[in-house]
Amino acid sequence: MTSDGRIGAVAAVRDVPHPIRLALRVLETPHVLLAGEGARRFAELHGLVEPFGPSPHAREAYERCRARAQAEPDRWLPHWNFATAPDVPAACDTIGAVAMDREGRLAVANSTGGASPMLLGRVGDSPLVGCGFYCSPAAAVAATGHGETIIRHMLSRAAHDHIAQGDTAERALARALAKMGDAPAGLIAIHRGGVAGASNRTMPCSFRVAARG
Ligand code: ASP
């Protein structure tokens, strides 16, 4: 999403190793979000389908997850068809990026393997505008963490709005994260006043700032 209001997103796609490239193609269409089979065919059209299997790390995470689900049969087994894996990477590993160019134009992008365990077809916050990302001339924000809770609070939009209303980026992120209760979440943001990153948990989260040009 860019600060001039252009949005491209994809959800529930397999075999697309670079989904942000696909999202950029969607951004060029009259639509905002493509999902499932239609997204895959659109990816084929643009030569972006490249089947890849789960990494050893993802497979191991999936096995751990399946063991946990089997240990809690009432919670998961009535729902879960186990069709999500091992074909789909089961680890979370969301990557988010926010950027500003020399003219002060902003952009945000993110990409995720989803959450574990999840049902086949589950869509989390990452491809949903206002939830996993948001951008306007005021700020660009990306989120990671428990997707369902992030969606309920439209977390990226909430953090964005605090910045737009005059909070520092640090305070804006802290205020938004306070809504998450026990659910883990992390946010990064950029605006003309600077950049910030924050999490309500010790998450395996790294945060880098790079300047070029
Ligand atoms: N937010 C992602 C999701 O719920 C998971 C993550 O951030 O790692 O799909």
py3Dmol code that shows the C-alpha trace and the ligand (Angstrom):
import py3Dmol

protein = """\
ATOM      1  CA  MET A   1       0.000   0.000   0.000  1.00  0.00           C
ATOM      2  CA  THR A   2       1.265   3.451  -0.837  1.00  0.00           C
ATOM      3  CA  SER A   3       0.526   6.814   0.697  1.00  0.00           C
ATOM      4  CA  ASP A   4      -1.377   7.849  -2.443  1.00  0.00           C
ATOM      5  CA  GLY A   5      -3.910   5.106  -1.676  1.00  0.00           C
ATOM      6  CA  ARG A   6      -2.851   2.315  -4.059  1.00  0.00           C
ATOM      7  CA  ILE A   7      -3.354  -1.162  -2.599  1.00  0.00           C
ATOM      8  CA  GLY A   8      -2.507  -4.661  -3.833  1.00  0.00           C
ATOM      9  CA  ALA A   9      -2.867  -7.822  -1.769  1.00  0.00           C
ATOM     10  CA  VAL A  10      -3.065 -11.597  -2.168  1.00  0.00           C
ATOM     11  CA  ALA A  11      -4.309 -14.253   0.246  1.00  0.00           C
ATOM     12  CA  ALA A  12      -4.376 -18.043   0.492  1.00  0.00           C
ATOM     13  CA  VAL A  13      -1.904 -18.651  -2.332  1.00  0.00           C
ATOM     14  CA  ARG A  14       0.464 -21.568  -2.671  1.00  0.00           C
ATOM     15  CA  ASP A  15       3.645 -21.963  -4.663  1.00  0.00           C
ATOM     16  CA  VAL A  16       4.316 -18.247  -4.973  1.00  0.00           C
ATOM     17  CA  PRO A  17       7.708 -17.667  -3.354  1.00  0.00           C
ATOM     18  CA  HIS A  18       7.534 -13.876  -3.749  1.00  0.00           C
ATOM     19  CA  PRO A  19       3.961 -12.877  -2.868  1.00  0.00           C
ATOM     20  CA  ILE A  20       4.781  -9.170  -2.639  1.00  0.00           C
ATOM     21  CA  ARG A  21       5.660  -9.213  -6.357  1.00  0.00           C
ATOM     22  CA  LEU A  22       2.233 -10.710  -6.964  1.00  0.00           C
ATOM     23  CA  ALA A  23       0.599  -8.091  -4.731  1.00  0.00           C
ATOM     24  CA  LEU A  24       2.320  -5.393  -6.798  1.00  0.00           C
ATOM     25  CA  ARG A  25       0.692  -6.849  -9.916  1.00  0.00           C
ATOM     26  CA  VAL A  26      -2.707  -6.741  -8.178  1.00  0.00           C
ATOM     27  CA  LEU A  27      -2.042  -3.092  -7.379  1.00  0.00           C
ATOM     28  CA  GLU A  28      -1.964  -2.426 -11.130  1.00  0.00           C
ATOM     29  CA  THR A  29      -5.475  -3.917 -11.593  1.00  0.00           C
ATOM     30  CA  PRO A  30      -8.819  -2.329 -10.646  1.00  0.00           C
ATOM     31  CA  HIS A  31      -8.918  -4.703  -7.617  1.00  0.00           C
ATOM     32  CA  VAL A  32      -7.421  -4.628  -4.142  1.00  0.00           C
ATOM     33  CA  LEU A  33      -7.237  -8.271  -3.006  1.00  0.00           C
ATOM     34  CA  LEU A  34      -7.080 -11.578  -4.897  1.00  0.00           C
ATOM     35  CA  ALA A  35      -7.362 -14.916  -3.076  1.00  0.00           C
ATOM     36  CA  GLY A  36      -7.024 -18.660  -3.620  1.00  0.00           C
ATOM     37  CA  GLU A  37      -7.444 -20.105  -7.108  1.00  0.00           C
ATOM     38  CA  GLY A  38      -7.895 -16.730  -8.797  1.00  0.00           C
ATOM     39  CA  ALA A  39      -4.726 -15.396  -7.193  1.00  0.00           C
ATOM     40  CA  ARG A  40      -2.847 -18.480  -8.315  1.00  0.00           C
ATOM     41  CA  ARG A  41      -4.013 -18.150 -11.922  1.00  0.00           C
ATOM     42  CA  PHE A  42      -3.079 -14.478 -11.856  1.00  0.00           C
ATOM     43  CA  ALA A  43       0.363 -15.498 -10.549  1.00  0.00           C
ATOM     44  CA  GLU A  44       0.724 -18.016 -13.388  1.00  0.00           C
ATOM     45  CA  LEU A  45      -0.104 -15.280 -15.866  1.00  0.00           C
ATOM     46  CA  HIS A  46       2.815 -13.260 -14.513  1.00  0.00           C
ATOM     47  CA  GLY A  47       5.255 -16.172 -14.225  1.00  0.00           C
ATOM     48  CA  LEU A  48       5.335 -15.966 -10.426  1.00  0.00           C
ATOM     49  CA  VAL A  49       4.417 -19.598  -9.616  1.00  0.00           C
ATOM     50  CA  GLU A  50       7.334 -21.726  -8.518  1.00  0.00           C
ATOM     51  CA  PRO A  51       6.388 -24.738  -6.378  1.00  0.00           C
ATOM     52  CA  PHE A  52       8.541 -24.990  -3.274  1.00  0.00           C
ATOM     53  CA  GLY A  53       8.293 -27.415  -0.393  1.00  0.00           C
ATOM     54  CA  PRO A  54       8.528 -26.674   3.299  1.00  0.00           C
ATOM     55  CA  SER A  55      11.985 -26.065   4.723  1.00  0.00           C
ATOM     56  CA  PRO A  56      13.257 -28.546   7.339  1.00  0.00           C
ATOM     57  CA  HIS A  57      12.580 -25.830   9.927  1.00  0.00           C
ATOM     58  CA  ALA A  58       8.963 -25.400   8.756  1.00  0.00           C
ATOM     59  CA  ARG A  59       8.388 -29.141   8.631  1.00  0.00           C
ATOM     60  CA  GLU A  60       9.717 -29.511  12.175  1.00  0.00           C
ATOM     61  CA  ALA A  61       7.498 -26.646  13.373  1.00  0.00           C
ATOM     62  CA  TYR A  62       4.533 -28.327  11.717  1.00  0.00           C
ATOM     63  CA  GLU A  63       5.247 -31.648  13.412  1.00  0.00           C
ATOM     64  CA  ARG A  64       5.477 -29.904  16.786  1.00  0.00           C
ATOM     65  CA  CYS A  65       2.236 -28.127  16.073  1.00  0.00           C
ATOM     66  CA  ARG A  66       0.447 -31.289  15.026  1.00  0.00           C
ATOM     67  CA  ALA A  67       1.596 -33.055  18.189  1.00  0.00           C
ATOM     68  CA  ARG A  68       0.250 -30.159  20.244  1.00  0.00           C
ATOM     69  CA  ALA A  69      -3.072 -30.219  18.411  1.00  0.00           C
ATOM     70  CA  GLN A  70      -3.385 -33.964  18.945  1.00  0.00           C
ATOM     71  CA  ALA A  71      -2.717 -33.429  22.638  1.00  0.00           C
ATOM     72  CA  GLU A  72      -5.691 -31.027  22.759  1.00  0.00           C
ATOM     73  CA  PRO A  73      -8.290 -33.005  20.805  1.00  0.00           C
ATOM     74  CA  ASP A  74     -11.313 -31.028  21.975  1.00  0.00           C
ATOM     75  CA  ARG A  75      -9.819 -27.775  20.822  1.00  0.00           C
ATOM     76  CA  TRP A  76      -8.489 -28.630  17.377  1.00  0.00           C
ATOM     77  CA  LEU A  77      -9.392 -32.025  16.022  1.00  0.00           C
ATOM     78  CA  PRO A  78     -13.102 -31.326  15.379  1.00  0.00           C
ATOM     79  CA  HIS A  79     -12.065 -28.490  13.060  1.00  0.00           C
ATOM     80  CA  TRP A  80      -8.674 -29.238  11.614  1.00  0.00           C
ATOM     81  CA  ASN A  81      -8.410 -31.237   8.384  1.00  0.00           C
ATOM     82  CA  PHE A  82      -4.579 -31.284   8.554  1.00  0.00           C
ATOM     83  CA  ALA A  83      -4.612 -30.230   4.919  1.00  0.00           C
ATOM     84  CA  THR A  84      -2.621 -27.101   5.636  1.00  0.00           C
ATOM     85  CA  ALA A  85       0.699 -28.879   5.819  1.00  0.00           C
ATOM     86  CA  PRO A  86       3.291 -30.136   5.164  1.00  0.00           C
ATOM     87  CA  ASP A  87       2.751 -28.502   1.752  1.00  0.00           C
ATOM     88  CA  VAL A  88       2.498 -25.071   3.329  1.00  0.00           C
ATOM     89  CA  PRO A  89       5.163 -23.647   5.593  1.00  0.00           C
ATOM     90  CA  ALA A  90       3.622 -23.786   9.046  1.00  0.00           C
ATOM     91  CA  ALA A  91       5.871 -21.314  10.803  1.00  0.00           C
ATOM     92  CA  CYS A  92       4.732 -17.719  11.228  1.00  0.00           C
ATOM     93  CA  ASP A  93       7.728 -15.640  10.219  1.00  0.00           C
ATOM     94  CA  THR A  94       5.946 -12.492   9.028  1.00  0.00           C
ATOM     95  CA  ILE A  95       8.184  -9.942   7.338  1.00  0.00           C
ATOM     96  CA  GLY A  96       7.052  -6.324   7.252  1.00  0.00           C
ATOM     97  CA  ALA A  97       8.697  -3.276   5.689  1.00  0.00           C
ATOM     98  CA  VAL A  98       7.865   0.419   5.776  1.00  0.00           C
ATOM     99  CA  ALA A  99       9.635   2.968   3.591  1.00  0.00           C
ATOM    100  CA  MET A 100       9.811   6.662   2.751  1.00  0.00           C
ATOM    101  CA  ASP A 101      11.367   8.186  -0.357  1.00  0.00           C
ATOM    102  CA  ARG A 102      13.091  11.557  -0.712  1.00  0.00           C
ATOM    103  CA  GLU A 103       9.804  13.305  -1.472  1.00  0.00           C
ATOM    104  CA  GLY A 104       8.273  11.929   1.720  1.00  0.00           C
ATOM    105  CA  ARG A 105       6.036   9.398  -0.039  1.00  0.00           C
ATOM    106  CA  LEU A 106       5.384   6.340   2.101  1.00  0.00           C
ATOM    107  CA  ALA A 107       4.806   2.646   1.416  1.00  0.00           C
ATOM    108  CA  VAL A 108       4.280  -0.548   3.393  1.00  0.00           C
ATOM    109  CA  ALA A 109       4.528  -4.232   2.448  1.00  0.00           C
ATOM    110  CA  ASN A 110       4.316  -7.477   4.363  1.00  0.00           C
ATOM    111  CA  SER A 111       4.335 -11.187   3.757  1.00  0.00           C
ATOM    112  CA  THR A 112       3.598 -14.204   5.948  1.00  0.00           C
ATOM    113  CA  GLY A 113       3.303 -17.966   6.080  1.00  0.00           C
ATOM    114  CA  GLY A 114       0.364 -17.496   8.467  1.00  0.00           C
ATOM    115  CA  ALA A 115      -0.004 -18.950  11.936  1.00  0.00           C
ATOM    116  CA  SER A 116       0.155 -22.421  13.452  1.00  0.00           C
ATOM    117  CA  PRO A 117      -2.053 -24.310  13.757  1.00  0.00           C
ATOM    118  CA  MET A 118      -4.478 -22.978  11.171  1.00  0.00           C
ATOM    119  CA  LEU A 119      -7.233 -24.370   9.002  1.00  0.00           C
ATOM    120  CA  LEU A 120      -6.758 -24.578   5.278  1.00  0.00           C
ATOM    121  CA  GLY A 121      -8.155 -21.343   3.863  1.00  0.00           C
ATOM    122  CA  ARG A 122      -7.534 -19.303   6.964  1.00  0.00           C
ATOM    123  CA  VAL A 123      -6.625 -15.689   6.168  1.00  0.00           C
ATOM    124  CA  GLY A 124      -4.917 -13.701   8.888  1.00  0.00           C
ATOM    125  CA  ASP A 125      -4.286 -10.001   9.258  1.00  0.00           C
ATOM    126  CA  SER A 126      -1.334  -9.695   6.889  1.00  0.00           C
ATOM    127  CA  PRO A 127      -3.234  -9.184   3.582  1.00  0.00           C
ATOM    128  CA  LEU A 128      -6.037  -7.147   5.176  1.00  0.00           C
ATOM    129  CA  VAL A 129      -5.840  -3.392   4.867  1.00  0.00           C
ATOM    130  CA  GLY A 130      -5.962  -1.625   8.235  1.00  0.00           C
ATOM    131  CA  CYS A 131      -5.109  -4.867  10.042  1.00  0.00           C
ATOM    132  CA  GLY A 132      -1.695  -6.147   8.925  1.00  0.00           C
ATOM    133  CA  PHE A 133      -0.783  -2.887   7.195  1.00  0.00           C
ATOM    134  CA  TYR A 134      -1.904   0.665   6.590  1.00  0.00           C
ATOM    135  CA  CYS A 135      -0.466   3.688   4.841  1.00  0.00           C
ATOM    136  CA  SER A 136      -1.470   7.288   4.229  1.00  0.00           C
ATOM    137  CA  PRO A 137       0.531  10.519   3.849  1.00  0.00           C
ATOM    138  CA  ALA A 138       0.605  10.577   7.686  1.00  0.00           C
ATOM    139  CA  ALA A 139       2.349   7.227   8.301  1.00  0.00           C
ATOM    140  CA  ALA A 140       3.025   3.689   7.074  1.00  0.00           C
ATOM    141  CA  VAL A 141       2.525   0.848   9.561  1.00  0.00           C
ATOM    142  CA  ALA A 142       3.029  -2.946   9.418  1.00  0.00           C
ATOM    143  CA  ALA A 143       2.013  -5.515  12.039  1.00  0.00           C
ATOM    144  CA  THR A 144       2.958  -9.021  13.076  1.00  0.00           C
ATOM    145  CA  GLY A 145       1.544 -11.288  15.756  1.00  0.00           C
ATOM    146  CA  HIS A 146      -1.742 -13.026  16.507  1.00  0.00           C
ATOM    147  CA  GLY A 147      -3.717 -12.346  13.344  1.00  0.00           C
ATOM    148  CA  GLU A 148      -7.233 -12.808  14.696  1.00  0.00           C
ATOM    149  CA  THR A 149      -6.683 -10.310  17.521  1.00  0.00           C
ATOM    150  CA  ILE A 150      -4.916  -7.898  15.175  1.00  0.00           C
ATOM    151  CA  ILE A 151      -7.944  -8.020  12.861  1.00  0.00           C
ATOM    152  CA  ARG A 152     -10.397  -7.396  15.707  1.00  0.00           C
ATOM    153  CA  HIS A 153      -8.529  -4.232  16.639  1.00  0.00           C
ATOM    154  CA  MET A 154      -7.520  -3.165  13.109  1.00  0.00           C
ATOM    155  CA  LEU A 155      -4.151  -2.712  14.703  1.00  0.00           C
ATOM    156  CA  SER A 156      -2.192  -1.031  11.920  1.00  0.00           C
ATOM    157  CA  ARG A 157      -4.943   1.508  11.323  1.00  0.00           C
ATOM    158  CA  ALA A 158      -5.196   2.175  15.062  1.00  0.00           C
ATOM    159  CA  ALA A 159      -1.453   2.869  15.334  1.00  0.00           C
ATOM    160  CA  HIS A 160      -1.579   4.961  12.164  1.00  0.00           C
ATOM    161  CA  ASP A 161      -4.444   7.065  13.518  1.00  0.00           C
ATOM    162  CA  HIS A 162      -2.573   7.832  16.732  1.00  0.00           C
ATOM    163  CA  ILE A 163       0.366   9.120  14.663  1.00  0.00           C
ATOM    164  CA  ALA A 164      -1.981  11.102  12.402  1.00  0.00           C
ATOM    165  CA  GLN A 165      -3.468  12.717  15.510  1.00  0.00           C
ATOM    166  CA  GLY A 166      -0.058  13.878  16.702  1.00  0.00           C
ATOM    167  CA  ASP A 167       1.398  11.127  18.877  1.00  0.00           C
ATOM    168  CA  THR A 168       5.059  10.297  18.525  1.00  0.00           C
ATOM    169  CA  ALA A 169       5.522   7.012  16.663  1.00  0.00           C
ATOM    170  CA  GLU A 170       6.723   5.325  19.882  1.00  0.00           C
ATOM    171  CA  ARG A 171       3.664   6.411  21.832  1.00  0.00           C
ATOM    172  CA  ALA A 172       1.316   5.569  18.953  1.00  0.00           C
ATOM    173  CA  LEU A 173       2.642   2.006  18.729  1.00  0.00           C
ATOM    174  CA  ALA A 174       2.472   1.520  22.496  1.00  0.00           C
ATOM    175  CA  ARG A 175      -1.131   2.784  22.590  1.00  0.00           C
ATOM    176  CA  ALA A 176      -2.181   0.440  19.794  1.00  0.00           C
ATOM    177  CA  LEU A 177      -0.371  -2.547  21.306  1.00  0.00           C
ATOM    178  CA  ALA A 178      -2.112  -1.942  24.639  1.00  0.00           C
ATOM    179  CA  LYS A 179      -5.345  -3.148  22.987  1.00  0.00           C
ATOM    180  CA  MET A 180      -3.896  -6.577  22.279  1.00  0.00           C
ATOM    181  CA  GLY A 181      -4.225  -7.945  25.832  1.00  0.00           C
ATOM    182  CA  ASP A 182      -2.377 -11.267  26.085  1.00  0.00           C
ATOM    183  CA  ALA A 183      -2.083 -11.729  22.328  1.00  0.00           C
ATOM    184  CA  PRO A 184       1.443 -11.179  20.986  1.00  0.00           C
ATOM    185  CA  ALA A 185       1.986  -8.401  18.472  1.00  0.00           C
ATOM    186  CA  GLY A 186       4.680  -6.215  17.002  1.00  0.00           C
ATOM    187  CA  LEU A 187       4.445  -3.027  14.951  1.00  0.00           C
ATOM    188  CA  ILE A 188       6.791  -0.961  12.828  1.00  0.00           C
ATOM    189  CA  ALA A 189       6.001   2.526  11.571  1.00  0.00           C
ATOM    190  CA  ILE A 190       7.543   5.314   9.544  1.00  0.00           C
ATOM    191  CA  HIS A 191       6.451   8.920   9.104  1.00  0.00           C
ATOM    192  CA  ARG A 192       8.128  12.229   8.370  1.00  0.00           C
ATOM    193  CA  GLY A 193       9.120  12.487  12.035  1.00  0.00           C
ATOM    194  CA  GLY A 194      11.001   9.191  12.136  1.00  0.00           C
ATOM    195  CA  VAL A 195      10.707   5.429  12.486  1.00  0.00           C
ATOM    196  CA  ALA A 196       9.747   3.198  15.378  1.00  0.00           C
ATOM    197  CA  GLY A 197       9.282  -0.462  16.207  1.00  0.00           C
ATOM    198  CA  ALA A 198       7.642  -2.001  19.266  1.00  0.00           C
ATOM    199  CA  SER A 199       6.315  -5.287  20.538  1.00  0.00           C
ATOM    200  CA  ASN A 200       4.265  -6.288  23.565  1.00  0.00           C
ATOM    201  CA  ARG A 201       6.239  -9.496  23.908  1.00  0.00           C
ATOM    202  CA  THR A 202       9.742 -10.796  23.618  1.00  0.00           C
ATOM    203  CA  MET A 203       9.124 -11.840  20.031  1.00  0.00           C
ATOM    204  CA  PRO A 204      11.681 -13.209  17.632  1.00  0.00           C
ATOM    205  CA  CYS A 205      11.541  -9.835  15.961  1.00  0.00           C
ATOM    206  CA  SER A 206      14.347  -7.859  14.387  1.00  0.00           C
ATOM    207  CA  PHE A 207      14.161  -4.240  13.382  1.00  0.00           C
ATOM    208  CA  ARG A 208      16.532  -2.471  10.992  1.00  0.00           C
ATOM    209  CA  VAL A 209      16.687   1.043   9.668  1.00  0.00           C
ATOM    210  CA  ALA A 210      18.397   1.674   6.330  1.00  0.00           C
ATOM    211  CA  ALA A 211      18.924   4.970   4.547  1.00  0.00           C
ATOM    212  CA  ARG A 212      19.878   5.271   0.907  1.00  0.00           C
ATOM    213  CA  GLY A 213      20.357   8.146  -1.495  1.00  0.00           C
TER     214      GLY A 213
END
"""
ligand_1 = """\
9
LIG
N 0.092 -12.196 11.722
C 0.347 -13.471 11.094
C -0.967 -14.210 10.989
O -1.706 -14.254 11.958
C 1.342 -14.302 11.817
C 2.641 -13.599 12.134
O 2.697 -12.383 12.253
O 3.671 -14.253 12.275
O -1.234 -14.786 9.960
"""
view = py3Dmol.view(width=600, height=400)
view.addModel(protein, "pdb")
view.setStyle({"model": 0}, {"cartoon": {"style": "trace"}})
view.addModel(ligand_1, "xyz")
view.setStyle({"model": 1}, {"stick": {}})
view.zoomTo()
view.show()
